[in-house]
Amino acid sequence: MARKEPRVKEVNENDIEVKGHPKEWAAGIPAVYHSMKPAIENMGLSRALGATFKMNQKHGFDCPSCAWPDPKDRSPFEYCEEGVKAVTWEATPVVIPSEFWAEHSLTELRERSEYWMGMQGRLTEPLYKPAGEDHYRPVGWDEALGIVADRLKALDSPDEAAFYTSGRTSNEAAFLYQLFIRAYGTNNLPDCSNMCHESSGWGMGQTIGIGKATVAYDDFEKADLIILMGQNPGTNHPRMLTALEDCKRNGGNIVAVNPLPEAGLKRYKNPQKPRGIAGKGTELADQFLQIRLGGDMALLQAISKRVFEAEEKNPGTVLDHDFLEKHCEGLADLKEHIMLLDDDEVLEATGLRVEEIDELADRYLRAEKVIITWAMGITQQKKGVATIKEIINLLLLRGNIGKPGAGAAPIRGHSNVQGDRTMGIWEQMPPAFLDSLGKEFNFDPPREHGADAVETFHRMHDGRIKFFMALGGNLISAISDTHFAEAAMVKTDMTVQMSIKLNRSHLVTGKEALILPVLGRTEFDDQETGRQFVSVEDTVCVVHASHGGVAPVSKNLLSEPAVVARLGALVIGDRIDADWAGYEKDYDLIRDHISRVVVGCENYNERIRQDGGFVLPNGPRDSRTFNTPTGKAVLTVNDLEAVERPEGTLLLQSLRSHDQWNTTIYGHNDRYRGIKGGRHILFMNSGDIEELGLADGQQIDIHGVYKDGVERVVRNFRVVSYPTPKGCVAAYYPEANVLVPMDHVAEGSNTPVSKAVVVRVEPAAQPASGPEDKMRRTKVNA
């Protein structure tokens, strides 16, 4: 394929524009324009159309961005603005030439932005950085994989290695990867779940016995009430707006609970419907609760208290007594605890008025079928696990689990993060899975729990992890406490990244480093036995096939299963009963193993070829059965804890812009929030701006305030007056990650707390000198 030159528009962030007020609606014709225009410009008309019209189709490829499920009856346009951007980013014909690596040192590249790096194009050849050198150089596949094998074999213990997984990885690659790692001898399997929905897994697992959604796609249109908490679907999972529109069209109500007023929570212009093109669209949120950061748990307890009070006034008519008696435990203890809730404490924590809380409670009491759905605005709180347990409490009180149109719905923001966990990507897989894995491959998997993402960096810092490998992702930018993380990573002996495009994790390395370029999900995967497909699991437990739809940008790329299979042959060999060479040739062989190891995946090869795939079993959803010690759902008692905000400080949350997906930056605009031309901004309440003696548009420095006394600061951000709750501010991720201490984690799940971070804002110590002088990272020694 002929090389195209990258189209990179450098942005001077001194010229950030605030384009009026935040938008009042999402999608519509602008969403089509802002996605298809760059797709055609960057991929060409034929490649762009070939990719987008195969995305999320039954015989096409799964969108490489969010994990939103597909409807049974699909339109020809089963994609959204963010999905098209993701495909454009991945399927671009722009490639990085060999001479690029001699021209650019790692030291130089570390001064570039994530946006600039991503726009350089696809990686097409293995790259090696020897110890003591500041440049990568192209190498062959045999040499690259041989280096990896030699370094792994030289470690004193398998636990000196850690193996990260991104949620974009397929089920086949994930299963093979965890097999390779456990056969090597460790459970050090940190993954992106550790940083996003780990709290969901813990909170739901301890109460209903499964950490996955208890709803199907069709339940959204059947619901009487949907409560959305801590999420922004208009930017992060736009196809959800269609399901919400279906709910409204069927007479359902929607309540949005979120600190910022997001366009996608207000009104939706469906570009596939006349009313979305020429009409007003559909108003989504019947009620919007602009809650203070960290106040969600207090709100949920206040609603539960009103449910108990309503039951006392009208005994036998409010609680679902039959469901509670047959399927639940802990009701008496929960009631005793909730009835002692201090109403003034709730108002202080939430920043809401009594009338607003009463209105939501009334909506909940009138609804027979309720879905509560949430994302990282909930999971990344210090009390994230407890907050999710309160969601489950509220649903259980009125039997809103295990019936049509009702249930709990954590929305995964990464395309196959849920499938990776199902396939064994977890540092704490249960004994039953390990027993089955060992029996299938005739070895004894390690049993001691491994390191999650946060623990991995602590062990790197202490010298206990010396080798790091990543299957996709950009962990160094995704993890909290940027300075600490980078200082820890450079202490390792070797880092290895399986990647599609250049990112910061390739530049903050161990003494040695390798980049292994792999196929994208959008691309054909031709192996010795023919064209292969992979599979993924969406956020409502549907497992379906994904077939690449466009030609690879280079014949030198390997698929992820192929890379892992070749490493397995080199490192593990015949120590286990594995056909490493066969797995690369024919992915059906991998799926045969999955069918015998993973519960619910029996007859995998047959069922994955069915129209639309198959649905994994889910006890709470399917039969109101709960995999808990007593076999019942558990109503839990959770102590409310106020988020302390010392005088003169503010509470910070990090969030995505509209031109972004995780750490991937597509551009410098945030259209729905009215921001153009930059990312280094701080959204502030106008009252806070005035009280602190600042001005809208002023340059400021943001200082972290944490008990460890370490100075954490980002410099030369711009103040933007915005309708955020008083005392609460917001900045973009990953730029704000430097302010989140590595030890500031959610109780129970160890997820970094990127919501409600205490900060202090001061006028900038010195003006910015240019577009790259906004955040001064720690300089690392390669």
LODRENBA-152659 format. One record per residue (C-alpha): residue in one letter; x, y, z. Coordinates in steps of 0.02 Angstrom, whole numbers, plus 50000, padded with zeros to 5 digits. Example, Ala and Ser with C-alpha at 12.3 -4.5 7.8 and 13.67 -1.06 7.14 Angstrom:
residues 2
a506154977550390
s506844994750357
END
This chain:
residues 782
m500005000050000
a500725016949951
r501205027750097
k500185043350134
e500915057950229
p500195061350402
r499005076050416
v499505084550579
k498885101550628
e499925108150772
v498915118150898
n499515132751003
e498505130951161
n498725149351199
d497375151351066
i496035140551147
e494295146651101
v492715144851204
k491315144051078
g489815150751173
h488785140051290
p488835120951303
k487755112151175
e485975107351221
w485885092151106
a486975078351036
a487245069250870
g486215074750718
i487005079650551
p488535087850636
a489005070950709
v488965063050536
y489985077250463
h491305077550600
s491575058850586
m491465055450399
k492445070750340
p494085065450426
a493745047250383
i493685051050197
e495145063250207
n496265051050300
m495735034250226
g495065038850056
l493265036550001
s493335017949962
r494235012550121
a493175024150229
l491525017650162
g492134999650162
a492585000950346
t491105010750414
f489765000450329
k490494984350398
m490624990850576
n489474981950701
q488634971950564
k488314953450592
h489654948350468
g490744963650492
f491954969150628
d491574974950803
c491874993350837
p493584995350919
s492965008651041
c491585006051171
a490704989751218
w488924995751184
p487864980951123
d487084979050952
p485194977750924
k484504961750848
d483784971350700
r485214982150637
s485174996750519
p486504998950384
f487225012950494
e487675004050656
y489035016350699
c489255032850788
e490415047750780
e491645040550906
g491635023650820
v492055031150651
k493455041250731
a494145025250808
v494095016250641
t494905031150553
w496295031250681
e496595012550663
a496295009450478
t497255024450411
p498435020250267
v499735032150339
v501245022050400
i502835026750491
p504355024650376
s505935015850434
e506975031750429
f505835039850558
w506725030750700
a508465036750654
e507805054550635
h506905055150804
s507655050550973
l506575045151118
t507105060751211
e506425071351069
l504835061151049
r504415062751233
e504155081251204
r502775077551077
s500935076251118
e499905060251111
y498955068050966
w500545071050864
m501175053450896
g499545045350844
m499475055450685
q501165049050625
g500315033350562
r500335014550586
l501795004650653
t502324991550525
e503974983950583
p504644977350748
l505734990250836
y507114987650964
k507935000051082
p509534992651154
a510114997051329
g511035013551336
e510345019851170
d509065033451135
h508375027250969
y507335012650911
r507945003050759
p506954991250648
v507264972650673
g506514956750603
w505154946750690
d506284932150733
e507554943550816
a506234953350911
l505324938050980
g506984929751018
i507484944551127
v505834943451223
a506054924851251
d507864926751308
r507434940351434
l505964930651507
k507014914851526
a508384924851615
l507264931451756
d507544923951929
s505674921851954
p504134922751841
d503424935351965
e504764947651909
a503724949951751
a502024958451728
f500884956951577
y499614970651542
t498074968851431
s497054982351345
g495174980351324
r495334980851134
t496054963251134
s494984949151062
n494374934251162
e495544922751066
a497084933451097
a496614936151279
f496364917651315
l497994913051231
y498914927251321
q498334922151495
l498774903951455
f500534909151403
i500744919751560
r500114906551681
a501114893051596
y502614904551618
g502214904651804
t501384920751864
n499684928851892
n500364946451865
l498994951151741
p498574969651766
d497274975851642
c496254991151598
s494804984851707
n495894988651857
m495725007151814
c493915008051758
h492574995351809
e493494985451942
s492354993552070
s490844986951975
g491524969351982
w491834970252169
g490214978952215
m489104967852109
g490074951852141
q489884953552329
t488014957152319
i487274947652172
g488704935752128
i489174942551957
g490044958551902
k489134960651738
a487544969351679
t485934960451725
v485014967751575
a484884964151389
y484864977051250
d482974976051233
d482714979951418
f483124998251390
e481595001151282
k480504991751406
a481025001551560
d479835013451649
l481325022851721
i483165023451677
i484345032051799
l486015036651720
m487415040151844
g489175046551815
q489225044751627
n489185054951468
p488465043951330
g488475057751198
t490375056951194
n490875040251269
h489565028151199
p488445038051080
r487465022951016
m486685021851188
l485685037451144
t484655027151022
a484175014951160
l483725029451274
e482675036951135
d481765020251119
c481375020951305
k480655038451291
r479635033951136
n478855019651235
g478355031051378
g479835028451493
n480675041751600
i482525045851610
v483455054051753
a485265059851733
v486395061351885
n488025069751837
p489085084551895
l489165092351721
p487675095751606
e488105084751457
a487255087351288
g486965068751264
l485955067951425
k484795081851368
r484205079951190
y484625067851050
k484485070850863
n484515053550787
p485355055850616
q484425040550551
k482705047850585
p481845062750501
r481515070850671
g483375070050705
i483815078650542
a482465091750518
g481585091150686
k481975095050866
g482495077450908
t482035068551070
e482195076351242
l482995062851348
a483215068051530
d481565071351619
q482575076451771
f484395081751784
l485245081151954
q486865091051951
i487675081952096
r489275086652187
l490765075452162
g490695060752281
g488875063552326
d488095048852232
m488125036752378
a487205049152489
l485885051652354
l485585033052335
q485405030652522
a484185045152528
i483095036952394
s483145020252487
k482615029252646
r481115036452556
v480675019052493
f480655012552672
e479635027552729
a478365024552591
e478225006252644
e477885011552824
k476475022752766
n475725009452653
p476294992352718
g476444978552591
t476274989852439
v478024996952408
l479354983852442
d479354968052336
h479134956752488
d478974940552389
f480614943852297
l481494949652455
e480964934552556
k481394921652423
h482964929052348
c483774941652467
e484544943352639
g485024958152749
l483404968252736
a483184971552923
d484974977552946
l484874988652793
k483254996752852
e483935000053026
h485475008152952
i484605018452818
m483275025452933
l484655033653036
l485255043352883
d485545061852921
d484555071952794
d485645087452817
e487185076852784
v486395071052621
l486055088852564
e487825094052604
a488585079152513
t487505080352358
g487255099152341
l485455095452292
r483825102352357
v482595091752455
e481325094152315
e482515086752186
i482825071252292
d480965069352327
e480585070352141
l481815056452099
a481125045852241
d479355048352176
r479885043152001
y480695027452071
l479175022952176
r477995025052029
a479045014551910
e478794995751900
k480334992551793
v481935002151831
i483695001451759
i485125010151847
t486625012251734
w488315019651774
a490095022051714
m491735028651781
g490965043851866
i490435030951996
t491805017751990
q493265029852010
q492685036852177
k493495032152341
k491835024452395
g491485017652221
v491214999652278
a490045005052418
t489105016552298
i488805002052179
k488194991552325
e486935005452360
i486365004552179
i486054986052204
n485154989352370
l483955001452287
l483594989552143
l483304974652257
l482074983652370
r480764983952232
g481294968252140
n482124977351996
i483294963151951
g482834947851850
k481314954551759
p481094962751588
g481504981251581
a482444981451747
g484184978551814
a485944984751845
a486944990651694
p488774995551712
i489275002551542
r491004996751489
g491965009951392
h493174998251306
s492644986551166
n493114969751243
v493644973551420
q492244962351483
g492724948151366
d494534948951419
r494014946051599
t492894931551548
m494384923851458
g495464924351615
i496314941351609
w496304944851796
e497614943851930
q496354935152044
m495474922051938
p494484909952048
p495134892252084
a493804884151975
f494454893051819
l496264888651861
d495794870551892
s494934869451723
l496384878151635
g497644866351715
k496634850951670
e496434856551489
f498304859751461
n499044847351586
f499954859351704
d499724867251874
p499354885951855
p500034897451991
r498774900652129
e499454915852220
h498574931952169
g499604943052056
a499854961752041
d498494973451975
a498914989651884
v499275000152038
e500254986352125
t501254983451966
f501965001051974
h502384999352158
r503324983352121
m504224991451974
h504725005652088
d505394993452217
g506344983252087
r505244967852108
i504544968651929
k505934969751800
f505034964851639
f503424972651574
m502404967451422
a500804975451359
l499544967951239
g498874984451172
g498485000251268
n499485014951332
l499665011251517
i500945024651559
s499695037951505
a498165029051572
i498775025951750
s498705038851889
d500165048351965
t501105051251802
h502775056151881
f502825041151996
a502285029351857
e503605035351736
a504975034451867
a504435016651906
m504365011051724
v506135016751684
k506795005751825
t506304989951731
d507554980351627
m506404978151476
t504724984351413
v503794976451268
q502264983851183
m501114975351056
s500374990450969
i499544998050818
k500165015950835
l501485025750925
n501055031951101
r501925037951258
s502115020351328
h503375017151188
l504435031751247
v504495029051435
t505385012551434
g506475000351528
k508324999151490
e507854989151336
a506234991051239
l505314982651098
i503794987650995
l502884973550907
p501674979950772
v500024970450757
l498484969750648
g496994980450692
r495264973250718
t494704981950559
e495944972350449
f495894955550360
d496794941950457
d497414928850332
q498294913750405
e498864896950335
t497134888950348
g496234904050276
r495464920450333
q495194920850520
f493944929850631
v493964933850816
s492614936450946
v492174948951081
e490924950951224
d489884966751239
t489274975251397
v487684964651408
c488584947751395
v488294944351208
v489774935551126
h489894938350939
a491114936750796
s492154950750721
h492794949250542
g494104961650479
g493454972250337
v494924980950251
a496644976050187
p498084977250313
v499204992450294
s500724980950285
k501084962650250
n502364963250391
l501064964250529
l500644949350639
s498994946450725
e498954946950915
p498594928150926
a500074924950810
v501274934950918
v500714926351077
a500764909150995
r502544911750934
l503094917651106
g502244902551182
a503244891051070
l504874899851113
v504624901851301
i503464887751354
g503654874951215
d503034857551259
r503004860451448
i501104860651430
d499934852051307
a499774866551187
d499854867050996
w500674884150982
a500994882950795
g499214877050765
y498454891650860
e499244904050740
k498594894650588
d496814891550647
y495914901350784
d494594887650794
l495874877750894
i495934891651023
r494034892251032
d493964873451058
h494994875851216
i493914890551272
s492364879551255
r493094867151380
v493834879751503
v492654894651514
v490944891651591
g489564896851472
c490644895051316
e490244876951278
n490194872851090
y491034889651059
n491464886850877
e489694881850833
r488814895450932
i489964909650881
r489464906350700
q487624908350739
d486774924250679
g487204937250812
g488254925350917
f487664919351087
v487274925851261
l488284920551413
p487294914051563
n486874926951697
g486034920351853
p485254936551918
r484574940851745
d484034923551687
s483314915351841
r483514926751992
t484884915352057
f486394922552144
n488144915252156
t488444921052334
p488924910552487
t487084908852537
g486354908552362
k485424924752395
a485684942752343
v486434952852485
l485734969452545
t487244978052621
v487564991152754
n488795004452695
d489385018952801
l489265035952719
e490875045852718
a490965064152673
v492275069852548
e493325082252645
r493755098352555
p494915109752657
e494635128352645
g495345135752486
t495325119352392
l494225111752257
l493705094152205
l494355088952034
q493685075751916
s494535070251756
l493515066851599
r493635064151413
s493435077351279
h492355073951128
d493875071951015
q494575057951120
w494435039551162
n495355034451319
t497155040651296
t496945042151107
i496745060251055
y495875062850887
g495925081850892
h495935097051004
n494085101251008
d492695097051131
r491215101851025
y489795098551147
r490635108451287
g491055122751171
i492955121051176
k494015123151020
g495875122050996
g496565114751157
r496485102851303
h497385111451446
i495885119351529
l495015118851697
f493115119651701
m492615130251852
n491035136751932
s490895155651908
g490665157952096
d492285148752132
i493195159152003
e492605175052088
e492975168952265
l494745163952219
g495075180752137
l495295173051965
a494585177651796
d493805167651656
g495175163951530
q496595166551654
q498095154851654
i498275145051815
d499275131051895
i498365116451977
h499185109152132
g498725092252204
v498355092152391
y498695074952464
k499245068352632
d500915061352570
g501645078752547
v502255075452369
e502105090652257
r501015086852107
v500655101051988
v500085104551811
r500495121651744
n499765134451628
f497995128151613
r496625140251564
v495115143851673
v493455141151584
s491865146651672
y490655132151663
p489055126351748
t489885113851865
p489335112252048
k490135124552167
g491755117952237
c491955105652093
v493105107451942
a493515096451793
a495015093751679
y495415081951538
y496165064651557
p497585059851541
e498305077351566
a497605078051744
n498255060751793
v499825068451867
l498725075352008
v498025058452060
p499165049852188
m499555031552155
d498935027152330
h497305036752310
v496225021752266
a494455015552286
e494135005352442
g494064986952397
s494424987952210
n496084997352212
t495485007952065
p496345024952051
v495195038652117
s495065050951973
k493465058552040
a493485070352191
v495365073852195
v495755088252313
v496695102152222
r497215120252245
v497155132752102
e498355147352090
p498815160151956
a500125153151838
a501885155051906
q502505159651732
p501645161451563
a501645147051441
s502995148251309
g502165137451178
p500985123151141
e502105109951221
d502395119351385
k500735115851466
m501135101151577
r502905098851636
r503155080251654
t504575072751753
k506025070451634
v506425052051628
n508115044351596
a507935031751456
END
